[in-house]
Amino acid sequence: MAVFTDVTPFQAQALLHTLNLGELQSLKGISAGIENTNYFVTTAKGEFVLTVFERLSFEQLPFYLELMRHLAARGIPVPAPQPDAQDRILHTLCGKPAAVVEKLRGGHQLAPDQFHCEQVGAALARMHLAGTDFPLHQENLRGLPWWRETVPEVLPHLASEQAQLLKDELAFQEHLAPGTALLPRGPIHADLFRDNVMFEGLPGRERLSGFFDFYFAGVDTFLFDLCVCLNDWCIDLASGRLDEQRAIALVTAYESVRPLTGAEHRLLPGMMRAAALRFWISRLWDYHLPREASLLKPHDPTHFERVLRERIARPWHALESLP
């Protein structure tokens, strides 16, 4: 992601030695994203991703890293954190928390069709089920309490119409919260966009090779995770409008592994709005209140404003569309 912390080859090699990962061959900063410092690392033993955490603390990080280790041990395709001789997977680099994880094979599918959405839906459901016995607990740090805190910070930067939409939608989600709190819950990814999933194989035959970037994960409703995916994998990016055929494919595949409850089906349109609101708020925050970084590219907040307006204007009820 954005490079906030410059890591030298000497510093990286020292960490790699403690992990018994061999001699450093290359170290390359990754410019995409805005949360952590990430580097691609190549050693004599393979390819890895080195992350230096800029916002998450030493106290928060065991949840994310142990969740990845837990899921990987249960056959979910996620990058396993690399342990040292004492089996520790949380390390220190440049005075900050750090981790090294496996680099997944393949590449992103940035123009997904129904075939890709089916694979994402089924894998997401398997991930949810695999996490149900994960012993650690941490709430989604970008959930409703964070929305309440952050909206007042970004409102002064908005035009009156945008500000009113933001306030109205937050009020709507406050009203919805007692019902959504009763939905099935567990560890969720919470940020499973197209660029956090890898596929490998020949065009038209690509197979999902893994989910990564779990550093927004937390305990929340499984439905919220599903709606984050629907709002990215199943929309026209230019307009934010839902592609119903892709949405049907994703939800049908998800339900082939974990069927949704009646309450989840009823609340799906409102939760799709919640998922759009969450990312509109965070992008407004990153855009209007940025931090310095040597490679910083904040996302356009108007994208999720469009998505939210679409979810309000044209709510989608999966039960009315599924075969």
C-alpha positions in Angstrom: 0.0 0.0 0.0 1.1 3.6 0.3 4.7 3.8 1.5 4.7 5.7 4.8 7.8 4.0 6.3 10.9 3.6 4.1 12.4 0.2 4.8 16.0 -0.4 3.7 17.3 -3.7 2.3 19.4 -4.1 5.4 16.4 -3.7 7.7 14.3 -6.1 5.6 17.1 -8.7 5.5 17.5 -8.6 9.3 13.8 -9.5 9.7 14.0 -12.2 7.0 16.9 -13.8 8.9 14.8 -14.1 12.0 12.1 -15.8 9.9 14.5 -18.2 8.2 13.4 -17.0 4.8 16.8 -16.7 3.1 18.7 -14.0 1.4 16.9 -10.9 0.1 16.9 -10.7 -3.7 14.5 -7.7 -4.2 12.5 -5.2 -2.2 9.8 -3.2 -4.0 7.3 -0.7 -2.4 3.7 -1.1 -3.3 1.9 2.1 -4.2 -1.8 0.9 -4.2 -3.9 1.7 -1.1 -3.6 4.1 1.8 -3.5 2.2 5.1 -0.2 0.4 5.6 3.3 0.3 4.1 3.7 -2.8 1.9 6.6 -4.2 0.0 7.0 -7.1 -2.3 9.9 -9.2 -1.1 11.7 -11.9 -3.1 14.2 -14.2 -1.3 15.9 -17.4 -2.2 13.0 -19.2 -0.6 10.1 -17.6 -2.5 8.0 -14.4 -2.8 6.4 -12.7 0.2 4.7 -9.4 1.2 6.2 -7.4 4.0 3.7 -5.1 5.8 4.6 -2.3 8.3 1.4 -1.3 10.1 0.8 2.4 10.3 -2.5 2.6 12.2 -3.1 -0.8 13.8 -1.4 -1.3 17.2 0.5 -4.2 18.7 -2.5 -4.9 20.8 -5.0 -5.0 17.8 -2.8 -7.0 15.3 -2.9 -10.5 16.8 -6.6 -10.7 15.8 -5.8 -10.1 12.1 -2.7 -12.3 11.9 -4.1 -15.1 14.0 -7.3 -15.1 11.9 -5.2 -15.5 8.7 -3.3 -18.4 10.3 -6.5 -20.0 11.5 -8.1 -19.7 8.0 -5.1 -21.0 6.2 -4.9 -24.0 8.6 -8.5 -24.8 7.6 -7.8 -24.8 3.9 -9.0 -21.3 3.1 -6.8 -19.7 0.4 -5.3 -16.8 2.4 -1.6 -15.8 2.8 -0.2 -17.5 5.9 1.9 -15.2 8.2 5.5 -16.4 8.6 6.6 -17.3 12.1 9.9 -17.0 13.8 11.6 -19.7 15.8 9.3 -19.0 18.7 6.2 -19.3 16.4 5.6 -15.5 16.7 4.0 -13.9 13.6 3.9 -10.3 14.8 7.3 -8.6 14.5 8.8 -5.2 14.9 10.5 -3.2 12.1 11.5 0.5 12.2 9.9 0.7 15.6 6.5 -0.3 14.2 4.5 -3.6 14.1 5.3 -5.7 11.0 4.4 -9.0 9.5 5.6 -11.1 6.5 3.0 -13.2 4.7 3.1 -15.5 1.6 2.5 -13.8 -1.7 -0.5 -15.3 -3.5 -0.2 -16.6 -7.0 -2.0 -15.1 -10.0 -3.4 -11.6 -10.5 -6.5 -9.5 -10.0 -9.7 -9.8 -12.1 -10.7 -6.2 -12.4 -13.5 -6.9 -15.0 -15.3 -9.8 -13.4 -18.1 -11.8 -14.9 -20.6 -14.3 -13.4 -17.9 -17.0 -13.4 -15.7 -15.0 -11.2 -18.5 -13.8 -8.9 -19.6 -17.4 -8.4 -16.1 -18.3 -7.1 -16.0 -15.3 -4.8 -19.4 -16.0 -3.3 -18.7 -19.7 -2.6 -15.2 -18.9 -1.2 -16.6 -16.1 1.0 -19.2 -18.5 2.5 -16.5 -21.1 3.2 -14.4 -18.5 4.9 -17.3 -17.4 7.1 -17.9 -21.0 8.2 -14.2 -21.7 8.8 -14.0 -18.7 11.1 -16.9 -19.6 13.4 -14.6 -21.3 15.9 -11.9 -18.7 15.8 -11.3 -17.9 19.5 -10.2 -14.2 19.3 -12.7 -11.4 19.2 -12.5 -7.8 17.9 -15.4 -5.8 16.6 -15.2 -4.3 13.1 -13.3 -1.1 13.8 -15.0 0.6 10.8 -18.5 -0.2 12.0 -21.3 2.1 13.2 -19.4 3.6 16.2 -16.6 4.7 13.8 -19.2 6.2 11.4 -20.7 8.2 14.3 -17.2 9.6 15.1 -16.1 10.3 11.6 -19.1 11.9 9.9 -18.8 15.1 11.9 -15.2 15.4 10.8 -16.0 15.2 7.1 -19.3 17.1 7.0 -17.6 20.6 6.9 -15.9 19.6 3.6 -19.1 18.7 1.8 -21.6 20.5 -0.3 -25.0 20.9 1.4 -26.7 18.2 -0.7 -23.9 15.7 0.1 -23.9 16.6 3.7 -27.6 16.0 3.9 -27.3 12.6 2.2 -24.6 11.6 4.6 -26.6 12.7 7.7 -29.8 11.0 6.4 -28.1 7.7 5.7 -26.4 7.6 9.0 -29.8 8.1 10.7 -31.2 5.3 8.6 -28.5 3.0 9.6 -29.0 3.9 13.3 -32.6 2.9 12.8 -31.6 -0.4 11.2 -28.9 -1.3 13.8 -31.1 -3.2 16.3 -32.3 -5.6 13.6 -28.9 -6.1 12.0 -27.3 -6.8 15.5 -29.4 -10.1 15.6 -28.0 -11.4 12.3 -25.5 -14.3 12.1 -22.0 -12.9 13.0 -18.4 -13.9 13.1 -15.0 -12.9 11.7 -15.4 -11.1 8.3 -12.9 -9.7 5.8 -14.9 -6.4 5.5 -12.8 -5.2 2.5 -13.1 -7.9 -0.2 -12.8 -5.7 -3.3 -11.6 -6.9 -6.7 -8.1 -5.9 -5.8 -8.0 -8.1 -2.7 -8.7 -11.3 -4.5 -6.3 -13.3 -6.8 -7.1 -15.6 -9.7 -4.8 -17.7 -11.7 -5.1 -19.7 -14.9 -5.9 -19.2 -18.6 -8.4 -16.4 -19.6 -11.9 -17.7 -19.2 -10.7 -20.6 -17.0 -9.3 -18.5 -14.1 -9.6 -20.1 -10.6 -9.7 -18.1 -7.4 -6.2 -18.5 -5.8 -6.8 -16.5 -2.6 -8.1 -13.6 -0.5 -5.7 -11.2 1.1 -5.4 -7.9 3.0 -7.3 -8.8 6.1 -6.3 -5.7 8.0 -9.9 -4.3 8.1 -11.3 -7.7 9.4 -13.4 -7.8 12.5 -16.4 -9.5 14.0 -19.5 -8.3 12.3 -22.5 -9.7 10.4 -21.7 -12.1 7.6 -24.3 -10.2 5.5 -22.3 -7.0 5.7 -19.3 -8.9 4.2 -21.5 -10.2 1.4 -22.9 -6.7 0.7 -19.4 -5.3 0.5 -18.7 -7.8 -2.2 -22.0 -7.1 -4.0 -21.2 -3.4 -4.1 -17.9 -4.0 -5.8 -17.9 -7.3 -7.8 -21.5 -6.8 -9.1 -21.7 -3.2 -10.2 -21.0 -1.0 -13.2 -18.0 1.0 -11.9 -18.9 4.1 -13.9 -22.5 4.4 -12.6 -22.6 2.3 -9.5 -25.6 0.5 -10.9 -26.0 -3.2 -9.8 -25.5 -5.9 -12.5 -28.2 -8.3 -11.4 -26.9 -11.3 -13.2 -23.5 -11.0 -11.4 -25.3 -10.4 -8.1 -27.5 -13.4 -8.6 -24.4 -15.5 -9.4 -22.6 -14.4 -6.3 -25.5 -14.8 -3.9 -26.5 -18.2 -5.3 -23.0 -19.5 -5.0 -22.7 -18.1 -1.4 -26.0 -19.8 -0.5 -24.9 -23.1 -1.9 -22.4 -23.2 1.0 -24.2 -21.1 3.7 -27.9 -20.3 3.1 -29.0 -16.9 4.2 -31.7 -16.6 6.9 -35.0 -15.0 6.3 -33.9 -12.0 8.3 -30.7 -11.7 6.2 -32.8 -11.6 3.0 -35.1 -9.0 4.4 -32.2 -6.8 5.5 -30.0 -7.2 2.5 -31.1 -4.0 0.7 -30.4 -1.9 3.8 -27.1 -3.6 4.4 -26.0 -2.9 0.9 -26.6 0.7 1.7 -24.6 0.3 4.9 -21.7 -1.2 3.0 -21.7 1.7 0.5 -21.9 4.3 3.4 -18.9 2.7 5.2 -16.7 3.2 2.2 -18.0 6.6 1.3 -17.2 7.8 4.8 -13.7 6.3 4.8 -12.9 7.7 1.4 -14.1 11.1 2.4 -11.9 10.9 5.4 -8.8 9.8 3.5 -9.4 12.4 0.8 -10.2 15.5 2.9 -8.0 14.6 5.9 -5.0 12.8 4.3 -1.8 11.7 5.9 1.6 12.2 4.3 3.1 9.3 2.4 5.8 8.9 -0.3 3.3 7.0 -2.5 -0.2 8.2 -1.6 -3.1 7.8 -3.9 -6.4 8.4 -2.1 -9.5 6.9 -3.7 -12.2 9.1 -5.2 -15.0 9.4 -2.6 -17.6 10.2 -5.2 -17.6 6.6 -6.4 -19.3 5.4 -3.3 -21.6 8.4 -3.2 -22.9 7.1 -6.5 -23.1 3.6 -5.2 -25.1 4.7 -2.2 -27.5 6.7 -4.3 -28.0 3.7 -6.5 -28.7 1.4 -3.6 -31.3 3.9 -2.2 -33.0 4.5 -5.5 -33.0 0.9 -6.7 -33.0 -1.5 -3.7 -32.2 -5.1 -4.6 -34.1 -8.0 -3.0 -32.2 -11.2 -3.8 -35.2 -13.4 -3.1 -37.1 -11.7 -5.9 -34.3 -12.4 -8.4 -32.9 -15.8 -7.4 -33.9 -18.9 -9.5 
